Amino acid sequence: LIMGILNVTPDSFSDGGRLKGSVQIATKEALQMIKDGADIIDIGGESTRPGAKEITPTEELSRTIPVIQQIRKVSNIPISIDTRKATVARAAINAGADIVNDVSGGAFDPDMLSTVASLSVPFILMHMRGTPETMQTMTKYDNQGVVHDVARELMTQSALAEEAGIPKWLQILDPGIGFAKDFDGNLSLMKHINDKFRQLTNDSPLLLGPSRKGFIGKITGEENPEERDFGTVGACVAMGMGNNDGGIRCHILRVHNVKGMKQAAMVMDSINRAD
């Protein structure tokens, strides 16, 4: 599945707030993503780029809820709300969203897990240490390495979510590429996503989001995030091909450029299904 990223923030690392302040522009962008093949639209009102500062729930609600309501008027596309805050998650689901996508995996807001449990909707748990302001100071992992530690920390949070009332079948795990990982850590995590990581997370459903991240810029020399779509496709295909064991390698790819990734995924899936 392809998840299209719709940032309605003034300080997104990738699109620089291009969609901020206009419900009509954001809705038009969402409809274009749907036309291009998006299966889910992910709406975020708070930047989580490295160093980003927290905003109030009121500000986040004012950015996201009108967009969710307008998209729901013109499309039945599944919508996810990208938020760390329980109040925003509840309001977004009530406005028409279908999925909660929390970059903290439910660790930021003590009310998030119980709120999602009460809503009975799918929950995406991403791995992150600290906050966007502090996470890049927390990239050191123990002697077992980044793959082991990320999987272990995610499974711990997954267990807490289950205890709170979110069943495993409603949980999707995201290793958090670019969040509290350095350059080498990102590459190691992506290299082993289909073997060691899958084993350590018991083949849980996976979402992967390498789109336009800094490691792509470092490899390619492309400083402008909007020019990193070719590198994004390369990262997604590299992770999507994986082993020849018949297992599903990734369930959701979260990207900015939906059309390019959709076509790449169709080719990749056809190759994976071949004899």
Salt bridges, closest charged atoms under 4 A:
ASP11 OD2 - ARG49 NH1 3.18
GLU29 OE2 - ARG18 NH2 3.37
ASP39 OD2 - LYS262 NZ 3.42
ASP42 OD2 - ARG254 NE 2.81
GLU46 OE1 - ARG84 NH2 3.17
GLU46 OE2 - LYS85 NZ 3.04
GLU59 OE2 - ARG63 NE 2.91
GLU60 OE1 - LYS85 NZ 2.83
ASP82 OD2 - ARG254 NH2 3.19
ASP98 OD2 - ARG72 NH2 2.95
GLU133 OE1 - LYS53 NZ 3.46
ASP149 OD1 - HIS148 ND1 3.33
ASP149 OD1 - ARG152 NH2 3.41
GLU153 OE1 - HIS127 NE2 2.60
GLU153 OE2 - ARG129 NH2 2.59
ASP195 OD1 - HIS192 ND1 3.26
ASP203 OD1 - ARG198 NE 3.14
ASP229 OD1 - ARG212 NE 2.80
ASP245 OD2 - ARG198 NH1 3.58
